[in-house]
Amino acid sequence: MIVRNKTWIAILAVAVLLGPTASSAQQLFDFDGQANLPTSVGGTLSMVAVVLDGSPALETPLPLDFANFEYTIVVDGVILDSESGGDQFYSGGTITLYEDDATPADYANPATFSDGTALLSGSFTVLNRTTLLSLVQANGSVDWTGGSRIGDLAPADRTDWGFFVSVSAAEAMAGYDENWDGKVEPREPVVSTELQSFGGLKAAW
């Protein structure tokens, strides 16, 4: 009987560790922000945004404490490589997720979006801004390479995150070109590296 119980424990442990997700909620950083576009090829794009708390329907890829902190995303230095018609093609630049409990984000002062702790930082491998009739969107790919919480992501979970934005010039604030309502998300749900390993579970039997 003891052996049988241990077998079932092993099966359940594997199911938890290897299951499709650690949670049934969709994982993403949901944000709403303001962007400035380059005036010509070779110029740079930038964006400042506030991360939104979409729980319980949405889950952030890293646990965030929205009750006590404000979270922001800053995109900077993304280079316009070429453009054709209404489409623009970018590369490079940085993206950073910040946590701050002191200075509220203020679009009139972009520095307030980046004066906290950088939880995740990375770069774009590609970013395209496309126009189809009256619909403008931006999409790209992000690799995370640093930040105080980079260790919470397994190495395989740090690359090729999707970046998707719905663009509206009509909702741009003073001093900005466009409103960017978007998300950055892993291609597959990530599992925190803090979860106990199978070896740890096995040792506890």
TORVEXGU-933078 format. One record per residue: residue number from 1; x, y, z of N, C-alpha, C in turn; residue in one letter. Coordinates in steps of 0.1 Angstrom, whole numbers, plus 2048, in hexadecimal, padded with zeros to 3 digits. Layout:
! TORVEXGU-933078
+-----+--------+---------+------+---------+----------+-------+--------+---------+------+--------+
! num ! n.east ! n.north ! n.up ! ca.east ! ca.north ! ca.up ! c.east ! c.north ! c.up ! residu !
+-----+--------+---------+------+---------+----------+-------+--------+---------+------+--------+
! NUM !      X !       Y !    Z !       X !        Y !     Z !      X !       Y !    Z !      A !
...
+-----+--------+---------+------+---------+----------+-------+--------+---------+------+--------+
END
This chain:
! TORVEXGU-933078
+-----+--------+---------+------+---------+----------+-------+--------+---------+------+--------+
! num ! n.east ! n.north ! n.up ! ca.east ! ca.north ! ca.up ! c.east ! c.north ! c.up ! residu !
+-----+--------+---------+------+---------+----------+-------+--------+---------+------+--------+
!   1 !    808 !     7F4 !  800 !     800 !      800 !   800 !    809 !     80D !  800 !      M !
!   2 !    814 !     80C !  808 !     81C !      818 !   808 !    823 !     81B !  7FB !      I !
!   3 !    827 !     810 !  7F4 !     82D !      812 !   7E7 !    823 !     818 !  7DD !      V !
!   4 !    816 !     812 !  7DE !     80C !      817 !   7D5 !    809 !     826 !  7D8 !      R !
!   5 !    809 !     82A !  7E4 !     807 !      838 !   7E7 !    812 !     841 !  7E2 !      N !
!   6 !    81E !     83C !  7E3 !     829 !      844 !   7DE !    829 !     845 !  7CF !      K !
!   7 !    823 !     83A !  7C8 !     822 !      83B !   7BA !    818 !     846 !  7B6 !      T !
!   8 !    80D !     846 !  7BD !     803 !      851 !   7BA !    808 !     85F !  7BD !      W !
!   9 !    810 !     860 !  7C7 !     816 !      86D !   7CA !    81F !     871 !  7BF !      I !
!  10 !    827 !     867 !  7BA !     830 !      86A !   7AE !    828 !     86E !  7A2 !      A !
!  11 !    81E !     868 !  79F !     815 !      86B !   793 !    810 !     879 !  795 !      I !
!  12 !    80A !     87C !  7A1 !     805 !      889 !   7A3 !    80F !     894 !  7A2 !      L !
!  13 !    81B !     891 !  7A7 !     826 !      89B !   7A7 !    82A !     89E !  798 !      A !
!  14 !    82B !     894 !  790 !     82F !      896 !   782 !    824 !     89D !  77B !      V !
!  15 !    817 !     89B !  77E !     80C !      8A2 !   778 !    80D !     8B1 !  77B !      A !
!  16 !    810 !     8B4 !  787 !     811 !      8C2 !   78B !    81C !     8C9 !  784 !      V !
!  17 !    828 !     8C2 !  784 !     834 !      8C8 !   77F !    834 !     8C9 !  770 !      L !
!  18 !    82E !     8BF !  769 !     82E !      8BF !   75B !    821 !     8C2 !  754 !      L !
!  19 !    818 !     8C7 !  75C !     80B !      8CA !   757 !    80C !     8D7 !  74E !      G !
!  20 !    802 !     8DA !  746 !     803 !      8E4 !   73C !    805 !     8F2 !  742 !      P !
!  21 !    800 !     8F5 !  74E !     802 !      902 !   754 !    802 !     900 !  763 !      T !
!  22 !    808 !     90A !  76A !     807 !      90B !   778 !    7FA !     911 !  77C !      A !
!  23 !    7F2 !     917 !  773 !     7E6 !      91D !   776 !    7DD !     91D !  769 !      S !
!  24 !    7D0 !     91E !  76B !     7C7 !      91E !   75F !    7C6 !     92B !  758 !      S !
!  25 !    7CB !     936 !  75F !     7C9 !      943 !   75A !    7D4 !     946 !  74F !      A !
!  26 !    7D0 !     94F !  746 !     7DA !      952 !   73B !    7E5 !     95B !  741 !      Q !
!  27 !    7F1 !     959 !  73D !     7FD !      960 !   742 !    801 !     96B !  739 !      Q !
!  28 !    801 !     977 !  73E !     806 !      983 !   736 !    808 !     98F !  73F !      L !
!  29 !    810 !     998 !  73A !     810 !      9A6 !   740 !    808 !     9AF !  738 !      F !
!  30 !    7FC !     9B3 !  73D !     7F3 !      9BB !   736 !    7F6 !     9CA !  739 !      D !
!  31 !    7F7 !     9D2 !  72E !     7FB !      9E0 !   731 !    7F4 !     9EA !  728 !      F !
!  32 !    7F3 !     9F6 !  72D !     7EE !      A01 !   725 !    7F7 !     A0D !  726 !      D !
!  33 !    7FC !     A12 !  71A !     806 !      A1C !   71B !    805 !     A26 !  70F !      G !
!  34 !    810 !     A2E !  70F !     811 !      A39 !   704 !    81F !     A37 !  6FE !      Q !
!  35 !    81F !     A39 !  6F0 !     82B !      A37 !   6E8 !    82E !     A43 !  6E0 !      A !
!  36 !    83B !     A44 !  6DD !     840 !      A4E !   6D3 !    847 !     A47 !  6C8 !      N !
!  37 !    844 !     A4B !  6BC !     84A !      A45 !   6B0 !    856 !     A4D !  6AA !      L !
!  38 !    85F !     A46 !  6A3 !     86A !      A4E !   69D !    864 !     A55 !  691 !      P !
!  39 !    86B !     A60 !  68D !     867 !      A68 !   682 !    86D !     A63 !  675 !      T !
!  40 !    877 !     A5A !  675 !     87D !      A55 !   669 !    884 !     A48 !  66C !      S !
!  41 !    888 !     A41 !  662 !     890 !      A35 !   663 !    89D !     A38 !  66B !      V !
!  42 !    8A0 !     A2F !  674 !     8AC !      A31 !   67C !    8A9 !     A38 !  68A !      G !
!  43 !    89C !     A3D !  68B !     898 !      A43 !   697 !    893 !     A38 !  6A1 !      G !
!  44 !    88F !     A3C !  6AD !     88B !      A32 !   6B7 !    87D !     A34 !  6BC !      T !
!  45 !    877 !     A28 !  6C0 !     86A !      A28 !   6C6 !    86B !     A26 !  6D5 !      L !
!  46 !    862 !     A2C !  6DC !     862 !      A2B !   6EB !    853 !     A2A !  6F0 !      S !
!  47 !    851 !     A23 !  6FB !     844 !      A22 !   701 !    845 !     A21 !  711 !      M !
!  48 !    83C !     A27 !  718 !     83B !      A26 !   726 !    82C !     A21 !  729 !      V !
!  49 !    82B !     A17 !  732 !     81E !      A11 !   734 !    81C !     A0D !  742 !      A !
!  50 !    810 !     A0C !  747 !     80C !      A06 !   754 !    807 !     9F8 !  752 !      V !
!  51 !    80C !     9EF !  75A !     808 !      9E1 !   75A !    7FB !     9E0 !  761 !      V !
!  52 !    7F1 !     9D9 !  75B !     7E3 !      9D8 !   761 !    7E2 !     9CB !  768 !      L !
!  53 !    7DA !     9CB !  773 !     7D7 !      9BF !   77B !    7CA !     9B9 !  775 !      D !
!  54 !    7CC !     9AE !  76D !     7C1 !      9A8 !   767 !    7BC !     99B !  76E !      G !
!  55 !    7C0 !     999 !  77A !     7BC !      98D !   782 !    7AD !     98F !  785 !      S !
!  56 !    7A6 !     983 !  786 !     7AA !      976 !   786 !    7AB !     96F !  778 !      P !
!  57 !    7A5 !     977 !  76E !     7A5 !      971 !   760 !    7B3 !     96F !  75A !      A !
!  58 !    7BB !     979 !  75D !     7C9 !      979 !   758 !    7D3 !     977 !  763 !      L !
!  59 !    7DE !     971 !  760 !     7E9 !      96F !   76A !    7F6 !     974 !  765 !      E !
!  60 !    7FD !     97C !  76D !     80A !      981 !   769 !    814 !     975 !  769 !      T !
!  61 !    81D !     975 !  75F !     827 !      969 !   75F !    830 !     969 !  76B !      P !
!  62 !    832 !     974 !  772 !     838 !      974 !   77F !    82E !     97A !  789 !      L !
!  63 !    82E !     974 !  795 !     825 !      97A !   79F !    828 !     988 !  7A2 !      P !
!  64 !    81E !     991 !  7A1 !     81F !      99F !   7A4 !    816 !     9A4 !  7AF !      L !
!  65 !    81A !     9AD !  7B7 !     813 !      9B2 !   7C2 !    80C !     9BF !  7BF !      D !
!  66 !    801 !     9BF !  7B8 !     7FA !      9CB !   7B4 !    7F5 !     9D3 !  7BF !      F !
!  67 !    7F2 !     9CD !  7CB !     7ED !      9D4 !   7D6 !    7F7 !     9DE !  7DC !      A !
!  68 !    804 !     9DB !  7DB !     80E !      9E3 !   7E1 !    818 !     9EA !  7D8 !      N !
!  69 !    817 !     9E6 !  7CB !     821 !      9EC !   7C1 !    81A !     9F0 !  7B4 !      F !
!  70 !    820 !     9F9 !  7AD !     81C !      9FC !   7A0 !    826 !     9F6 !  796 !      E !
!  71 !    821 !     9F0 !  78B !     82A !      9EA !   781 !    829 !     9F1 !  774 !      Y !
!  72 !    834 !     9F3 !  76E !     835 !      9FB !   761 !    83E !     9F3 !  757 !      T !
!  73 !    83B !     9F6 !  74A !     844 !      9F0 !   740 !    849 !     9FC !  738 !      I !
!  74 !    856 !     9FC !  735 !     85D !      A07 !   72D !    864 !     A00 !  721 !      V !
!  75 !    860 !     A05 !  716 !     867 !      A01 !   709 !    86F !     A0D !  704 !      V !
!  76 !    87C !     A0B !  700 !     884 !      A16 !   6FD !    88E !     A12 !  6F2 !      D !
!  77 !    891 !     A1B !  6E9 !     89C !      A19 !   6E0 !    89A !     A0E !  6D5 !      G !
!  78 !    88D !     A0B !  6D2 !     88A !      A02 !   6C7 !    88C !     A09 !  6BA !      V !
!  79 !    895 !     A03 !  6B1 !     899 !      A0A !   6A5 !    890 !     A07 !  699 !      I !
!  80 !    88C !     A12 !  692 !     884 !      A10 !   686 !    88E !     A0C !  67B !      L !
!  81 !    88E !     A00 !  676 !     897 !      9FB !   66B !    892 !     9FF !  65E !      D !
!  82 !    885 !     9FE !  65B !     87F !      A01 !   64E !    870 !     A03 !  650 !      S !
!  83 !    86A !     A09 !  645 !     85C !      A0A !   645 !    857 !     A09 !  636 !      E !
!  84 !    84B !     A04 !  635 !     845 !      A03 !   628 !    836 !     A05 !  629 !      S !
!  85 !    832 !     A10 !  623 !     824 !      A14 !   624 !    821 !     A18 !  632 !      G !
!  86 !    817 !     A11 !  638 !     814 !      A14 !   646 !    81B !     A0A !  650 !      G !
!  87 !    823 !     A02 !  64B !     82A !      9F8 !   653 !    838 !     9FC !  657 !      D !
!  88 !    83C !     9F9 !  664 !     849 !      9FD !   669 !    84F !     9F0 !  66F !      Q !
!  89 !    85C !     9EF !  66D !     864 !      9E3 !   671 !    86F !     9E7 !  67A !      F !
!  90 !    86F !     9E2 !  687 !     878 !      9E6 !   691 !    881 !     9DB !  696 !      Y !
!  91 !    88C !     9DE !  69D !     894 !      9D4 !   6A4 !    89B !     9DB !  6AF !      S !
!  92 !    8A1 !     9D2 !  6B8 !     8A9 !      9D7 !   6C3 !    8A0 !     9DE !  6CE !      G !
!  93 !    8A7 !     9E7 !  6D6 !     8A0 !      9EE !   6E0 !    89E !     9E5 !  6EC !      G !
!  94 !    899 !     9EB !  6F7 !     897 !      9E4 !   704 !    889 !     9E5 !  708 !      T !
!  95 !    885 !     9DB !  711 !     878 !      9DB !   718 !    87B !     9D7 !  726 !      I !
!  96 !    875 !     9DE !  72F !     877 !      9DC !   73E !    86A !     9DC !  746 !      T !
!  97 !    869 !     9D3 !  74F !     85E !      9D2 !   758 !    862 !     9D8 !  765 !      L !
!  98 !    85C !     9E2 !  76A !     860 !      9E9 !   777 !    855 !     9E7 !  782 !      Y !
!  99 !    85A !     9E6 !  78E !     852 !      9E6 !   79A !    855 !     9F2 !  7A3 !      E !
! 100 !    84B !     9FA !  7A7 !     84D !      A06 !   7AE !    842 !     A08 !  7B9 !      D !
! 101 !    846 !     A0C !  7C5 !     83D !      A0E !   7D0 !    83E !     A1D !  7D5 !      D !
! 102 !    844 !     A25 !  7CD !     847 !      A33 !   7D2 !    841 !     A3E !  7C9 !      A !
! 103 !    844 !     A3E !  7BC !     840 !      A48 !   7B3 !    836 !     A43 !  7A9 !      T !
! 104 !    829 !     A48 !  7A9 !     81F !      A44 !   7A0 !    823 !     A48 !  791 !      P !
! 105 !    820 !     A3F !  788 !     824 !      A42 !   77A !    81C !     A4E !  775 !      A !
! 106 !    822 !     A57 !  76F !     81C !      A64 !   76A !    821 !     A66 !  75B !      D !
! 107 !    817 !     A65 !  752 !     81B !      A66 !   744 !    821 !     A74 !  740 !      Y !
! 108 !    81F !     A7E !  749 !     825 !      A8B !   746 !    834 !     A8B !  74A !      A !
! 109 !    838 !     A80 !  752 !     846 !      A7F !   756 !    84A !     A70 !  754 !      N !
! 110 !    84F !     A6D !  747 !     852 !      A5F !   744 !    85C !     A58 !  74E !      P !
! 111 !    864 !     A60 !  754 !     86E !      A5A !   75D !    868 !     A53 !  769 !      A !
! 112 !    85B !     A56 !  76C !     854 !      A4F !   777 !    851 !     A41 !  774 !      T !
! 113 !    852 !     A3D !  767 !     84F !      A2F !   763 !    85B !     A26 !  765 !      F !
! 114 !    867 !     A2C !  767 !     873 !      A24 !   768 !    87C !     A27 !  775 !      S !
! 115 !    875 !     A2C !  77F !     87D !      A2F !   78B !    87B !     A25 !  796 !      D !
! 116 !    876 !     A19 !  792 !     874 !      A0E !   79C !    87F !     A03 !  79A !      G !
! 117 !    87C !     9F7 !  79F !     885 !      9EC !   79D !    882 !     9E4 !  790 !      T !
! 118 !    88C !     9E2 !  788 !     88A !      9DB !   77C !    889 !     9CC !  77F !      A !
! 119 !    87D !     9C6 !  77D !     87B !      9B8 !   780 !    87F !     9B0 !  774 !      L !
! 120 !    87C !     9B4 !  768 !     880 !      9AD !   75C !    885 !     9B7 !  752 !      L !
! 121 !    890 !     9B4 !  74B !     895 !      9BD !   740 !    899 !     9B4 !  735 !      S !
! 122 !    897 !     9B9 !  729 !     89B !      9B2 !   71D !    89B !     9BA !  710 !      G !
! 123 !    899 !     9B4 !  705 !     89A !      9BB !   6F8 !    891 !     9B5 !  6EE !      S !
! 124 !    88E !     9BC !  6E4 !     886 !      9B8 !   6D9 !    88E !     9B1 !  6CE !      F !
! 125 !    88B !     9A5 !  6CA !     891 !      99F !   6BE !    88B !     9A5 !  6B1 !      T !
! 126 !    87E !     9A9 !  6B2 !     877 !      9AE !   6A7 !    86B !     9B6 !  6AC !      V !
! 127 !    867 !     9C0 !  6A5 !     85B !      9C7 !   6A8 !    855 !     9CD !  69B !      L !
! 128 !    849 !     9CA !  698 !     843 !      9CF !   68C !    836 !     9D7 !  690 !      N !
! 129 !    835 !     9E3 !  689 !     828 !      9EB !   68B !    822 !     9EB !  67E !      R !
! 130 !    816 !     9E5 !  67D !     80F !      9E3 !   670 !    801 !     9EB !  670 !      T !
! 131 !    7FE !     9EF !  664 !     7F1 !      9F5 !   661 !    7E9 !     9EE !  657 !      T !
! 132 !    7DC !     9EA !  65B !     7D3 !      9E4 !   652 !    7C6 !     9EC !  652 !      L !
! 133 !    7C4 !     9F3 !  647 !     7B8 !      9FC !   646 !    7BA !     A06 !  652 !      L !
! 134 !    7B1 !     A07 !  65B !     7B1 !      A10 !   666 !    7B7 !     A0A !  673 !      S !
! 135 !    7BA !     9FD !  672 !     7BF !      9F5 !   67E !    7CE !     9F6 !  67E !      L !
! 136 !    7D4 !     9FA !  689 !     7E2 !      9FB !   68B !    7E6 !     9F2 !  697 !      V !
! 137 !    7F0 !     9E9 !  695 !     7F4 !      9E0 !   69F !    803 !     9DF !  6A0 !      Q !
! 138 !    809 !     9DB !  6AB !     817 !      9D8 !   6AC !    819 !     9CA !  6B2 !      A !
! 139 !    823 !     9C3 !  6AD !     825 !      9B6 !   6B3 !    834 !     9B3 !  6B1 !      N !
! 140 !    839 !     9AB !  6BB !     848 !      9A8 !   6BA !    84B !     99D !  6C4 !      G !
! 141 !    858 !     99B !  6C6 !     85E !      991 !   6CE !    868 !     996 !  6D8 !      S !
! 142 !    867 !     992 !  6E5 !     86F !      997 !   6EF !    877 !     98C !  6F6 !      V !
! 143 !    884 !     98E !  6F9 !     88C !      985 !   701 !    890 !     98C !  70E !      D !
! 144 !    88D !     986 !  719 !     891 !      98B !   726 !    89F !     987 !  729 !      W !
! 145 !    8A7 !     990 !  72E !     8B5 !      98D !   731 !    8BA !     991 !  73E !      T !
! 146 !    8B2 !     999 !  746 !     8B7 !      99E !   752 !    8AB !     9A2 !  75B !      G !
! 147 !    8AF !     9A9 !  766 !     8A5 !      9AE !   770 !    8A6 !     9A6 !  77D !      G !
! 148 !    8A0 !     9AC !  788 !     8A1 !      9A5 !   795 !    899 !     998 !  796 !      S !
! 149 !    890 !     996 !  78D !     887 !      98A !   78D !    88A !     981 !  782 !      R !
! 150 !    895 !     983 !  77A !     898 !      97A !   76F !    89A !     96C !  773 !      I !
! 151 !    89F !     96A !  77F !     8A1 !      95C !   785 !    894 !     955 !  787 !      G !
! 152 !    888 !     95C !  787 !     87C !      955 !   789 !    877 !     94E !  77C !      D !
! 153 !    87E !     951 !  771 !     87A !      94B !   765 !    885 !     941 !  761 !      L !
! 154 !    881 !     935 !  75E !     88B !      92B !   759 !    891 !     930 !  74C !      A !
! 155 !    89E !     92D !  749 !     8A4 !      932 !   73D !    89C !     930 !  730 !      P !
! 156 !    895 !     925 !  72F !     88D !      922 !   723 !    881 !     92B !  722 !      A !
! 157 !    87D !     931 !  72D !     871 !      939 !   72E !    874 !     948 !  72C !      D !
! 158 !    880 !     94C !  729 !     884 !      95A !   729 !    884 !     960 !  71A !      R !
! 159 !    882 !     957 !  710 !     884 !      95C !   703 !    877 !     95B !  6FB !      T !
! 160 !    876 !     963 !  6F0 !     86B !      962 !   6E6 !    85E !     965 !  6EC !      D !
! 161 !    85C !     96F !  6F5 !     84F !      973 !   6FA !    848 !     97C !  6EF !      W !
! 162 !    83B !     97A !  6EE !     834 !      982 !   6E4 !    831 !     990 !  6EA !      G !
! 163 !    831 !     99A !  6E1 !     82E !      9A7 !   6E5 !    823 !     9AC !  6DB !      F !
! 164 !    817 !     9AF !  6E0 !     80C !      9B2 !   6D7 !    805 !     9BF !  6DC !      F !
! 165 !    802 !     9C8 !  6D2 !     7FD !      9D5 !   6D6 !    7F2 !     9D9 !  6CC !      V !
! 166 !    7E7 !     9DF !  6D1 !     7DD !      9E6 !   6C9 !    7E0 !     9F5 !  6CA !      S !
! 167 !    7E1 !     9FC !  6BF !     7E6 !      A09 !   6BE !    7DA !     A13 !  6BC !      V !
! 168 !    7DA !     A1E !  6C3 !     7D0 !      A29 !   6C0 !    7D7 !     A36 !  6C1 !      S !
! 169 !    7D7 !     A3E !  6B6 !     7DC !      A4B !   6B7 !    7D2 !     A55 !  6BD !      A !
! 170 !    7C6 !     A51 !  6BC !     7BB !      A5A !   6C1 !    7BC !     A5B !  6D1 !      A !
! 171 !    7C1 !     A50 !  6D7 !     7C2 !      A50 !   6E6 !    7CF !     A54 !  6EB !      E !
! 172 !    7D8 !     A5A !  6E3 !     7E5 !      A5E !   6E7 !    7E4 !     A6A !  6F0 !      A !
! 173 !    7EB !     A6A !  6FB !     7EC !      A75 !   704 !    7F5 !     A80 !  6FF !      M !
! 174 !    7F4 !     A8C !  705 !     7FD !      A97 !   700 !    80C !     A93 !  702 !      A !
! 175 !    814 !     A95 !  6F8 !     822 !      A91 !   6F8 !    825 !     A84 !  6F3 !      G !
! 176 !    81B !     A7C !  6EE !     81D !      A6F !   6E9 !    816 !     A6E !  6DC !      Y !
! 177 !    81A !     A64 !  6D4 !     814 !      A62 !   6C6 !    808 !     A58 !  6C7 !      D !
! 178 !    809 !     A4E !  6CF !     7FF !      A43 !   6CF !    7FD !     A3D !  6DD !      E !
! 179 !    7F0 !     A38 !  6DE !     7ED !      A2F !   6EA !    7F0 !     A21 !  6E6 !      N !
! 180 !    7F7 !     A1A !  6EE !     7FA !      A0B !   6EC !    7F4 !     A03 !  6F7 !      W !
! 181 !    7EA !     9FB !  6F3 !     7E3 !      9F2 !   6FC !    7E7 !     9E4 !  6F9 !      D !
! 182 !    7EF !     9DE !  701 !     7F4 !      9D1 !   6FD !    7F8 !     9C7 !  708 !      G !
! 183 !    800 !     9BE !  704 !     804 !      9B3 !   70D !    812 !     9AE !  709 !      K !
! 184 !    819 !     9A8 !  713 !     825 !      9A1 !   710 !    824 !     993 !  717 !      V !
! 185 !    826 !     988 !  710 !     822 !      97B !   716 !    82B !     970 !  711 !      E !
! 186 !    82E !     966 !  719 !     835 !      95B !   714 !    82E !     953 !  70A !      P !
! 187 !    835 !     94C !  701 !     82E !      944 !   6F7 !    827 !     938 !  6FD !      R !
! 188 !    82D !     933 !  708 !     827 !      928 !   710 !    827 !     92D !  71E !      E !
! 189 !    81D !     929 !  726 !     81D !      92D !   734 !    829 !     929 !  73B !      P !
! 190 !    82F !     932 !  744 !     83B !      92F !   74B !    838 !     92A !  759 !      V !
! 191 !    841 !     922 !  75E !     83F !      91D !   76C !    84B !     923 !  774 !      V !
! 192 !    847 !     928 !  780 !     851 !      92F !   788 !    85C !     925 !  78C !      S !
! 193 !    869 !     929 !  78C !     874 !      921 !   790 !    874 !     91E !  79F !      T !
! 194 !    86B !     925 !  7A6 !     86A !      923 !   7B5 !    861 !     916 !  7B8 !      E !
! 195 !    85A !     911 !  7AE !     853 !      905 !   7B0 !    85C !     8F9 !  7B4 !      L !
! 196 !    858 !     8F1 !  7BE !     861 !      8E7 !   7C3 !    864 !     8DD !  7B8 !      Q !
! 197 !    870 !     8D8 !  7B8 !     874 !      8CF !   7AE !    86F !     8C1 !  7B1 !      S !
! 198 !    86E !     8B9 !  7A6 !     86A !      8AB !   7A8 !    873 !     8A4 !  7B2 !      F !
! 199 !    880 !     8A7 !  7B2 !     889 !      8A1 !   7BB !    886 !     8A4 !  7C9 !      G !
! 200 !    882 !     8B1 !  7CB !     87E !      8B5 !   7D9 !    872 !     8AE !  7DE !      G !
! 201 !    868 !     8AC !  7D5 !     85C !      8A5 !   7D9 !    860 !     897 !  7DC !      L !
! 202 !    868 !     890 !  7D4 !     86B !      882 !   7D6 !    873 !     881 !  7E3 !      K !
! 203 !    87B !     88A !  7E7 !     883 !      889 !   7F3 !    87B !     88A !  7FF !      A !
! 204 !    86E !     890 !  7FE !     866 !      892 !   809 !    85D !     886 !  80C !      A !
! 205 !    85E !     87C !  804 !     855 !      870 !   806 !    85A !     868 !  813 !      W !
+-----+--------+---------+------+---------+----------+-------+--------+---------+------+--------+
END
